[in-house]
Amino acid sequence: MNRPSNIYAAKKMARRKDPYTSHAAAHKAVGSVSSQHSQILDLMQDRKPRSTEEIEITLGYDIHRRISELHENQMIQQHSETRNANGYKAMRYEITTKGIHQNG
């Protein structure tokens, strides 16, 4: 994926005035974020549209922020509306050509 450098990404996660422990945690989290992006894109390689809820069930962790990031970076796109388990409207997403090429 076309990702910013780890230093740049970590700077976005911790403010300049935050204690050093926050900056250390941000550097550690950057690798985790990158890994989660890859896991989501790997799952979506079959081009089957999925809701956030469906992806979370498969991967076993909360992905709302990752979905927003992938959508913002045009790795995935909205496909159609559905309903979640509670009956609320939810969006299904599909991988884009950019997401396929960046992850593969």
N, C-alpha and C positions, 0 to 999 in steps of 0.2 A: 504494500500500500504506500502511497505517496505521503509519508508522515513527516512532521517536523522533527528536527533533532531532539534528542532526549532532554538536552539542556533547555531548549526553548519550551518544550511541552511542560517540563517541570516548573519553569518560571510561571506559566499560566496557572498552575495548580496551587502555588504558594505566593502570597503577597510579599513585597520587598521588606516590609516591617515585621513579618512573621518570624517567630523564633527559629533557630537552626533546625530544631527537631521537625518542624513543619516542612522545611526545605528537603531534609533527608527523606521524610515520608513521601514527598512529592516525587523525588527521583526514583524511589522504589516502586511507586504506583505506576509510573510511565510504562514500564515493561508489562505490567499486568493489563493495562488498558490496551496496549498493542496486541497482546495475546488474546484478549477477549474479542477485539475487532476481527482478528483472524479466525477465531472459532465460529463467530456468527457468520462470516462470509463463507467459510468452509461448509457450514450447514446449509447455506442457501445456494450452493453451487448447482443443485438440481433444478433450480429456477422455479420451484414451487412457492407461490406466495404464502407467507406466514404472518400471523399476528405476533406482537410482542409476547403475549401470553404463551403462545405455542412454542416460541423460541425459548422462553424461560423454562418451560416444562422440560424441554429436551436438554438444555444446558445445565439447569439446576441452580441458576443464580439470576439476580435482578439485572436486566439489560437496558432499562429505559434510557439512561444517559448514553450508553454505547449506540443505541439505535438512532438517537438524535445526532450524534457525532457522525455516524456513517451516512445518514441522510443529508446532513449539512455538506459533507465531502462528496456527495453524489455517488456513493458506493452502492446505495440502495435507493429505491424510490417507492412512493405510495402506489399501491395496486388497486385495492378495493376496500370497501367497508364491510365489517362483519360485526358480530356481537360476541362479547367475552362471556365467561362462565356466569357472571352476575347479570347478564342481559344488557350491559352498557355497550354503546357503540365503540368499536375498536377499528384500527386500520391494519390492513394486511400490507406487507412490504415484499418487494422482490428485488433481487440483485440486479444491478445495472451492468452494462458492458464494461464500464470502468471498474466496477467492483470485481468482476470476473478476471479481468486482465491484471489488476493490481494484486490480487490475492493468489493468482495462479502463476 
